[in-house]
């Protein structure tokens, strides 16, 4: 498990980022209320500050996920430090 840890963490982080990006499509197709449908509704109503705010929130979430992954790299494999 020690040899696979860094690669596994990288793949999990990439999958989490893609799932967050896919929320817009999934929520629009299945009419689920959430951040993705909020972006779609705001864009159709030309409410650009709401679109910018939701996109900014999604970017912050992606950055925090990547930061957490980078910090966990050092825990999993001490050679990365």
Jmol script that loads the backbone (N, CA, C; Angstrom):
load data "model"
ATOM      1  N   UNK A   1       0.821  -1.196   0.000  1.00  0.00           N
ATOM      2  CA  UNK A   1       0.000   0.000   0.000  1.00  0.00           C
ATOM      3  C   UNK A   1       0.866   1.261   0.000  1.00  0.00           C
ATOM      4  N   UNK A   2       2.052   1.139   0.595  1.00  0.00           N
ATOM      5  CA  UNK A   2       2.918   2.308   0.679  1.00  0.00           C
ATOM      6  C   UNK A   2       3.370   2.770  -0.710  1.00  0.00           C
ATOM      7  N   UNK A   3       3.619   1.826  -1.605  1.00  0.00           N
ATOM      8  CA  UNK A   3       4.081   2.184  -2.947  1.00  0.00           C
ATOM      9  C   UNK A   3       2.974   2.800  -3.796  1.00  0.00           C
ATOM     10  N   UNK A   4       1.745   2.451  -3.529  1.00  0.00           N
ATOM     11  CA  UNK A   4       0.618   2.901  -4.345  1.00  0.00           C
ATOM     12  C   UNK A   4      -0.027   4.156  -3.785  1.00  0.00           C
ATOM     13  N   UNK A   5       0.289   4.527  -2.559  1.00  0.00           N
ATOM     14  CA  UNK A   5      -0.396   5.605  -1.863  1.00  0.00           C
ATOM     15  C   UNK A   5      -0.435   6.931  -2.599  1.00  0.00           C
ATOM     16  N   UNK A   6       0.701   7.372  -3.110  1.00  0.00           N
ATOM     17  CA  UNK A   6       0.760   8.670  -3.795  1.00  0.00           C
ATOM     18  C   UNK A   6      -0.060   8.638  -5.076  1.00  0.00           C
ATOM     19  N   UNK A   7       0.071   7.566  -5.845  1.00  0.00           N
ATOM     20  CA  UNK A   7      -0.689   7.463  -7.089  1.00  0.00           C
ATOM     21  C   UNK A   7      -2.186   7.372  -6.820  1.00  0.00           C
ATOM     22  N   UNK A   8      -2.566   6.616  -5.804  1.00  0.00           N
ATOM     23  CA  UNK A   8      -3.969   6.485  -5.442  1.00  0.00           C
ATOM     24  C   UNK A   8      -4.552   7.819  -5.000  1.00  0.00           C
ATOM     25  N   UNK A   9      -3.811   8.558  -4.195  1.00  0.00           N
ATOM     26  CA  UNK A   9      -4.267   9.878  -3.752  1.00  0.00           C
ATOM     27  C   UNK A   9      -4.413  10.836  -4.929  1.00  0.00           C
ATOM     28  N   UNK A  10      -3.503  10.770  -5.888  1.00  0.00           N
ATOM     29  CA  UNK A  10      -3.595  11.615  -7.074  1.00  0.00           C
ATOM     30  C   UNK A  10      -4.853  11.302  -7.870  1.00  0.00           C
ATOM     31  N   UNK A  11      -5.125  10.041  -8.076  1.00  0.00           N
ATOM     32  CA  UNK A  11      -6.309   9.636  -8.841  1.00  0.00           C
ATOM     33  C   UNK A  11      -7.588  10.027  -8.107  1.00  0.00           C
ATOM     34  N   UNK A  12      -7.631   9.829  -6.796  1.00  0.00           N
ATOM     35  CA  UNK A  12      -8.816  10.201  -6.017  1.00  0.00           C
ATOM     36  C   UNK A  12      -9.072  11.707  -6.057  1.00  0.00           C
ATOM     37  N   UNK A  13      -8.007  12.483  -5.994  1.00  0.00           N
ATOM     38  CA  UNK A  13      -8.153  13.943  -6.063  1.00  0.00           C
ATOM     39  C   UNK A  13      -8.659  14.371  -7.435  1.00  0.00           C
ATOM     40  N   UNK A  14      -8.130  13.783  -8.485  1.00  0.00           N
ATOM     41  CA  UNK A  14      -8.598  14.109  -9.829  1.00  0.00           C
ATOM     42  C   UNK A  14     -10.056  13.718 -10.024  1.00  0.00           C
ATOM     43  N   UNK A  15     -10.450  12.565  -9.469  1.00  0.00           N
ATOM     44  CA  UNK A  15     -11.844  12.135  -9.579  1.00  0.00           C
ATOM     45  C   UNK A  15     -12.770  13.076  -8.813  1.00  0.00           C
ATOM     46  N   UNK A  16     -12.342  13.535  -7.647  1.00  0.00           N
ATOM     47  CA  UNK A  16     -13.159  14.470  -6.868  1.00  0.00           C
ATOM     48  C   UNK A  16     -13.327  15.792  -7.611  1.00  0.00           C
ATOM     49  N   UNK A  17     -12.265  16.258  -8.247  1.00  0.00           N
ATOM     50  CA  UNK A  17     -12.344  17.499  -9.023  1.00  0.00           C
ATOM     51  C   UNK A  17     -13.287  17.338 -10.215  1.00  0.00           C
ATOM     52  N   UNK A  18     -13.243  16.199 -10.876  1.00  0.00           N
ATOM     53  CA  UNK A  18     -14.128  15.971 -12.024  1.00  0.00           C
ATOM     54  C   UNK A  18     -15.584  15.829 -11.597  1.00  0.00           C
ATOM     55  N   UNK A  19     -15.808  15.208 -10.424  1.00  0.00           N
ATOM     56  CA  UNK A  19     -17.183  15.096  -9.927  1.00  0.00           C
ATOM     57  C   UNK A  19     -17.751  16.472  -9.612  1.00  0.00           C
ATOM     58  N   UNK A  20     -16.934  17.351  -9.069  1.00  0.00           N
ATOM     59  CA  UNK A  20     -17.390  18.704  -8.782  1.00  0.00           C
ATOM     60  C   UNK A  20     -17.712  19.439 -10.079  1.00  0.00           C
ATOM     61  N   UNK A  21     -16.901  19.240 -11.095  1.00  0.00           N
ATOM     62  CA  UNK A  21     -17.159  19.888 -12.381  1.00  0.00           C
ATOM     63  C   UNK A  21     -18.396  19.314 -13.066  1.00  0.00           C
ATOM     64  N   UNK A  22     -18.685  18.048 -12.828  1.00  0.00           N
ATOM     65  CA  UNK A  22     -19.832  17.409 -13.467  1.00  0.00           C
ATOM     66  C   UNK A  22     -21.155  17.760 -12.796  1.00  0.00           C
ATOM     67  N   UNK A  23     -21.122  18.436 -11.664  1.00  0.00           N
ATOM     68  CA  UNK A  23     -22.373  18.758 -10.975  1.00  0.00           C
ATOM     69  C   UNK A  23     -23.270  19.643 -11.823  1.00  0.00           C
ATOM     70  N   UNK A  24     -22.681  20.503 -12.626  1.00  0.00           N
ATOM     71  CA  UNK A  24     -23.490  21.389 -13.463  1.00  0.00           C
ATOM     72  C   UNK A  24     -24.334  20.572 -14.436  1.00  0.00           C
ATOM     73  N   UNK A  25     -23.719  19.604 -15.071  1.00  0.00           N
ATOM     74  CA  UNK A  25     -24.438  18.788 -16.049  1.00  0.00           C
ATOM     75  C   UNK A  25     -25.442  17.864 -15.361  1.00  0.00           C
ATOM     76  N   UNK A  26     -25.021  17.186 -14.306  1.00  0.00           N
ATOM     77  CA  UNK A  26     -25.892  16.236 -13.621  1.00  0.00           C
ATOM     78  C   UNK A  26     -27.109  16.935 -13.029  1.00  0.00           C
ATOM     79  N   UNK A  27     -26.902  18.079 -12.398  1.00  0.00           N
ATOM     80  CA  UNK A  27     -28.019  18.795 -11.787  1.00  0.00           C
ATOM     81  C   UNK A  27     -28.954  19.374 -12.838  1.00  0.00           C
ATOM     82  N   UNK A  28     -28.426  19.749 -13.970  1.00  0.00           N
ATOM     83  CA  UNK A  28     -29.283  20.279 -15.033  1.00  0.00           C
ATOM     84  C   UNK A  28     -30.114  19.161 -15.667  1.00  0.00           C
ATOM     85  N   UNK A  29     -29.520  18.001 -15.860  1.00  0.00           N
ATOM     86  CA  UNK A  29     -30.229  16.901 -16.505  1.00  0.00           C
ATOM     87  C   UNK A  29     -31.310  16.332 -15.594  1.00  0.00           C
ATOM     88  N   UNK A  30     -30.983  16.132 -14.318  1.00  0.00           N
ATOM     89  CA  UNK A  30     -31.916  15.484 -13.408  1.00  0.00           C
ATOM     90  C   UNK A  30     -32.708  16.470 -12.541  1.00  0.00           C
ATOM     91  N   UNK A  31     -32.587  17.756 -12.791  1.00  0.00           N
ATOM     92  CA  UNK A  31     -33.322  18.806 -12.071  1.00  0.00           C
ATOM     93  C   UNK A  31     -33.120  18.707 -10.567  1.00  0.00           C
ATOM     94  N   UNK A  32     -31.877  18.530 -10.155  1.00  0.00           N
ATOM     95  CA  UNK A  32     -31.527  18.468  -8.738  1.00  0.00           C
ATOM     96  C   UNK A  32     -31.089  19.871  -8.311  1.00  0.00           C
ATOM     97  N   UNK A  33     -31.641  20.392  -7.228  1.00  0.00           N
ATOM     98  CA  UNK A  33     -31.199  21.716  -6.782  1.00  0.00           C
ATOM     99  C   UNK A  33     -29.789  21.651  -6.180  1.00  0.00           C
ATOM    100  N   UNK A  34     -28.972  22.620  -6.533  1.00  0.00           N
ATOM    101  CA  UNK A  34     -27.603  22.646  -6.028  1.00  0.00           C
ATOM    102  C   UNK A  34     -26.814  23.747  -6.704  1.00  0.00           C
ATOM    103  N   UNK A  35     -25.494  23.670  -6.548  1.00  0.00           N
ATOM    104  CA  UNK A  35     -24.633  24.714  -7.102  1.00  0.00           C
ATOM    105  C   UNK A  35     -24.651  24.706  -8.630  1.00  0.00           C
ATOM    106  N   UNK A  36     -24.725  23.537  -9.220  1.00  0.00           N
ATOM    107  CA  UNK A  36     -24.744  23.448 -10.679  1.00  0.00           C
ATOM    108  C   UNK A  36     -25.991  24.048 -11.283  1.00  0.00           C
ATOM    109  N   UNK A  37     -27.136  23.726 -10.706  1.00  0.00           N
ATOM    110  CA  UNK A  37     -28.380  24.299 -11.230  1.00  0.00           C
ATOM    111  C   UNK A  37     -28.466  25.790 -10.939  1.00  0.00           C
ATOM    112  N   UNK A  38     -27.836  26.231  -9.846  1.00  0.00           N
ATOM    113  CA  UNK A  38     -27.795  27.664  -9.551  1.00  0.00           C
ATOM    114  C   UNK A  38     -27.011  28.422 -10.622  1.00  0.00           C
ATOM    115  N   UNK A  39     -25.917  27.836 -11.090  1.00  0.00           N
ATOM    116  CA  UNK A  39     -25.135  28.473 -12.159  1.00  0.00           C
ATOM    117  C   UNK A  39     -25.966  28.565 -13.434  1.00  0.00           C
ATOM    118  N   UNK A  40     -26.655  27.483 -13.769  1.00  0.00           N
ATOM    119  CA  UNK A  40     -27.453  27.467 -15.000  1.00  0.00           C
ATOM    120  C   UNK A  40     -28.567  28.506 -14.929  1.00  0.00           C
ATOM    121  N   UNK A  41     -29.305  28.538 -13.814  1.00  0.00           N
ATOM    122  CA  UNK A  41     -30.399  29.504 -13.673  1.00  0.00           C
ATOM    123  C   UNK A  41     -29.879  30.938 -13.706  1.00  0.00           C
ATOM    124  N   UNK A  42     -28.776  31.197 -13.028  1.00  0.00           N
ATOM    125  CA  UNK A  42     -28.220  32.544 -13.002  1.00  0.00           C
ATOM    126  C   UNK A  42     -27.703  32.964 -14.374  1.00  0.00           C
ATOM    127  N   UNK A  43     -27.119  32.030 -15.115  1.00  0.00           N
ATOM    128  CA  UNK A  43     -26.624  32.366 -16.447  1.00  0.00           C
ATOM    129  C   UNK A  43     -27.783  32.662 -17.401  1.00  0.00           C
ATOM    130  N   UNK A  44     -28.872  31.902 -17.281  1.00  0.00           N
ATOM    131  CA  UNK A  44     -30.027  32.150 -18.141  1.00  0.00           C
ATOM    132  C   UNK A  44     -30.707  33.479 -17.810  1.00  0.00           C
ATOM    133  N   UNK A  45     -30.626  33.892 -16.561  1.00  0.00           N
ATOM    134  CA  UNK A  45     -31.217  35.172 -16.156  1.00  0.00           C
ATOM    135  C   UNK A  45     -30.216  36.320 -16.254  1.00  0.00           C
ATOM    136  N   UNK A  46     -29.025  36.020 -16.732  1.00  0.00           N
ATOM    137  CA  UNK A  46     -27.940  36.991 -16.883  1.00  0.00           C
ATOM    138  C   UNK A  46     -27.573  37.660 -15.557  1.00  0.00           C
ATOM    139  N   UNK A  47     -27.561  36.858 -14.510  1.00  0.00           N
ATOM    140  CA  UNK A  47     -27.176  37.327 -13.183  1.00  0.00           C
ATOM    141  C   UNK A  47     -25.707  36.955 -12.965  1.00  0.00           C
ATOM    142  N   UNK A  48     -24.826  37.733 -13.550  1.00  0.00           N
ATOM    143  CA  UNK A  48     -23.417  37.383 -13.595  1.00  0.00           C
ATOM    144  C   UNK A  48     -22.714  37.416 -12.240  1.00  0.00           C
ATOM    145  N   UNK A  49     -23.079  38.289 -11.296  1.00  0.00           N
ATOM    146  CA  UNK A  49     -22.435  38.198  -9.977  1.00  0.00           C
ATOM    147  C   UNK A  49     -22.685  36.858  -9.278  1.00  0.00           C
ATOM    148  N   UNK A  50     -23.864  36.283  -9.456  1.00  0.00           N
ATOM    149  CA  UNK A  50     -24.138  34.971  -8.862  1.00  0.00           C
ATOM    150  C   UNK A  50     -23.292  33.904  -9.546  1.00  0.00           C
ATOM    151  N   UNK A  51     -23.176  33.969 -10.856  1.00  0.00           N
ATOM    152  CA  UNK A  51     -22.346  33.009 -11.591  1.00  0.00           C
ATOM    153  C   UNK A  51     -20.893  33.118 -11.117  1.00  0.00           C
ATOM    154  N   UNK A  52     -20.396  34.332 -10.992  1.00  0.00           N
ATOM    155  CA  UNK A  52     -19.019  34.521 -10.536  1.00  0.00           C
ATOM    156  C   UNK A  52     -18.825  34.007  -9.115  1.00  0.00           C
ATOM    157  N   UNK A  53     -19.809  34.225  -8.259  1.00  0.00           N
ATOM    158  CA  UNK A  53     -19.697  33.760  -6.878  1.00  0.00           C
ATOM    159  C   UNK A  53     -19.682  32.247  -6.770  1.00  0.00           C
ATOM    160  N   UNK A  54     -20.547  31.583  -7.523  1.00  0.00           N
ATOM    161  CA  UNK A  54     -20.591  30.115  -7.471  1.00  0.00           C
ATOM    162  C   UNK A  54     -19.333  29.518  -8.094  1.00  0.00           C
ATOM    163  N   UNK A  55     -18.874  30.089  -9.185  1.00  0.00           N
ATOM    164  CA  UNK A  55     -17.635  29.602  -9.803  1.00  0.00           C
ATOM    165  C   UNK A  55     -16.457  29.820  -8.858  1.00  0.00           C
ATOM    166  N   UNK A  56     -16.431  30.959  -8.177  1.00  0.00           N
ATOM    167  CA  UNK A  56     -15.368  31.215  -7.207  1.00  0.00           C
ATOM    168  C   UNK A  56     -15.412  30.199  -6.074  1.00  0.00           C
ATOM    169  N   UNK A  57     -16.611  29.861  -5.597  1.00  0.00           N
ATOM    170  CA  UNK A  57     -16.738  28.865  -4.536  1.00  0.00           C
ATOM    171  C   UNK A  57     -16.241  27.500  -5.011  1.00  0.00           C
ATOM    172  N   UNK A  58     -16.565  27.131  -6.247  1.00  0.00           N
ATOM    173  CA  UNK A  58     -16.101  25.849  -6.787  1.00  0.00           C
ATOM    174  C   UNK A  58     -14.577  25.839  -6.951  1.00  0.00           C
ATOM    175  N   UNK A  59     -14.017  26.953  -7.361  1.00  0.00           N
ATOM    176  CA  UNK A  59     -12.560  27.043  -7.516  1.00  0.00           C
ATOM    177  C   UNK A  59     -11.881  26.910  -6.158  1.00  0.00           C
ATOM    178  N   UNK A  60     -12.439  27.530  -5.136  1.00  0.00           N
ATOM    179  CA  UNK A  60     -11.859  27.422  -3.796  1.00  0.00           C
ATOM    180  C   UNK A  60     -11.911  25.977  -3.309  1.00  0.00           C
ATOM    181  N   UNK A  61     -13.009  25.280  -3.578  1.00  0.00           N
ATOM    182  CA  UNK A  61     -13.117  23.873  -3.181  1.00  0.00           C
ATOM    183  C   UNK A  61     -12.059  23.027  -3.890  1.00  0.00           C
ATOM    184  N   UNK A  62     -11.860  23.265  -5.190  1.00  0.00           N
ATOM    185  CA  UNK A  62     -10.848  22.518  -5.943  1.00  0.00           C
ATOM    186  C   UNK A  62      -9.449  22.827  -5.408  1.00  0.00           C
ATOM    187  N   UNK A  63      -9.172  24.078  -5.108  1.00  0.00           N
ATOM    188  CA  UNK A  63      -7.863  24.442  -4.570  1.00  0.00           C
ATOM    189  C   UNK A  63      -7.625  23.801  -3.205  1.00  0.00           C
ATOM    190  N   UNK A  64      -8.657  23.765  -2.363  1.00  0.00           N
ATOM    191  CA  UNK A  64      -8.501  23.125  -1.055  1.00  0.00           C
ATOM    192  C   UNK A  64      -8.284  21.622  -1.181  1.00  0.00           C
ATOM    193  N   UNK A  65      -8.981  20.983  -2.123  1.00  0.00           N
ATOM    194  CA  UNK A  65      -8.754  19.561  -2.356  1.00  0.00           C
ATOM    195  C   UNK A  65      -7.318  19.293  -2.822  1.00  0.00           C
ATOM    196  N   UNK A  66      -6.816  20.126  -3.716  1.00  0.00           N
ATOM    197  CA  UNK A  66      -5.449  19.944  -4.202  1.00  0.00           C
ATOM    198  C   UNK A  66      -4.423  20.228  -3.101  1.00  0.00           C
ATOM    199  N   UNK A  67      -4.691  21.232  -2.256  1.00  0.00           N
ATOM    200  CA  UNK A  67      -3.793  21.521  -1.145  1.00  0.00           C
ATOM    201  C   UNK A  67      -3.771  20.364  -0.160  1.00  0.00           C
ATOM    202  N   UNK A  68      -4.937  19.815   0.141  1.00  0.00           N
ATOM    203  CA  UNK A  68      -5.006  18.672   1.042  1.00  0.00           C
ATOM    204  C   UNK A  68      -4.246  17.477   0.467  1.00  0.00           C
ATOM    205  N   UNK A  69      -4.394  17.249  -0.822  1.00  0.00           N
ATOM    206  CA  UNK A  69      -3.664  16.149  -1.460  1.00  0.00           C
ATOM    207  C   UNK A  69      -2.165  16.386  -1.381  1.00  0.00           C
ATOM    208  N   UNK A  70      -1.714  17.609  -1.628  1.00  0.00           N
ATOM    209  CA  UNK A  70      -0.280  17.900  -1.555  1.00  0.00           C
ATOM    210  C   UNK A  70       0.261  17.714  -0.140  1.00  0.00           C
ATOM    211  N   UNK A  71      -0.521  18.087   0.858  1.00  0.00           N
ATOM    212  CA  UNK A  71      -0.077  17.900   2.241  1.00  0.00           C
ATOM    213  C   UNK A  71      -0.047  16.422   2.611  1.00  0.00           C
ATOM    214  N   UNK A  72      -0.991  15.656   2.094  1.00  0.00           N
ATOM    215  CA  UNK A  72      -1.017  14.224   2.387  1.00  0.00           C
ATOM    216  C   UNK A  72       0.090  13.456   1.662  1.00  0.00           C
ATOM    217  N   UNK A  73       0.625  14.014   0.576  1.00  0.00           N
ATOM    218  CA  UNK A  73       1.747  13.359  -0.104  1.00  0.00           C
ATOM    219  C   UNK A  73       2.922  13.196   0.852  1.00  0.00           C
ATOM    220  N   UNK A  74       3.195  14.228   1.640  1.00  0.00           N
ATOM    221  CA  UNK A  74       4.300  14.159   2.590  1.00  0.00           C
ATOM    222  C   UNK A  74       4.059  13.166   3.709  1.00  0.00           C
ATOM    223  N   UNK A  75       2.799  12.976   4.079  1.00  0.00           N
ATOM    224  CA  UNK A  75       2.474  12.010   5.118  1.00  0.00           C
ATOM    225  C   UNK A  75       2.609  10.592   4.595  1.00  0.00           C
ATOM    226  N   UNK A  76       2.135  10.383   3.374  1.00  0.00           N
ATOM    227  CA  UNK A  76       2.174   9.032   2.796  1.00  0.00           C
ATOM    228  C   UNK A  76       3.591   8.623   2.445  1.00  0.00           C
ATOM    229  N   UNK A  77       4.345   9.510   1.808  1.00  0.00           N
ATOM    230  CA  UNK A  77       5.707   9.184   1.379  1.00  0.00           C
ATOM    231  C   UNK A  77       6.651  10.278   1.858  1.00  0.00           C
ATOM    232  N   UNK A  78       7.441  10.014   2.884  1.00  0.00           N
ATOM    233  CA  UNK A  78       8.342  11.036   3.433  1.00  0.00           C
ATOM    234  C   UNK A  78       9.392  11.543   2.454  1.00  0.00           C
ATOM    235  N   UNK A  79       9.662  10.793   1.392  1.00  0.00           N
ATOM    236  CA  UNK A  79      10.651  11.243   0.408  1.00  0.00           C
ATOM    237  C   UNK A  79      10.177  12.449  -0.381  1.00  0.00           C
ATOM    238  N   UNK A  80       8.878  12.711  -0.390  1.00  0.00           N
ATOM    239  CA  UNK A  80       8.322  13.816  -1.174  1.00  0.00           C
ATOM    240  C   UNK A  80       8.682  15.160  -0.566  1.00  0.00           C
ATOM    241  N   UNK A  81       8.843  15.198   0.752  1.00  0.00           N
ATOM    242  CA  UNK A  81       9.180  16.461   1.436  1.00  0.00           C
ATOM    243  C   UNK A  81      10.444  17.003   0.864  1.00  0.00           C
TER     244      UNK A  81
END
end "model"
wireframe off; spacefill off
backbone 0.3
color backbone group
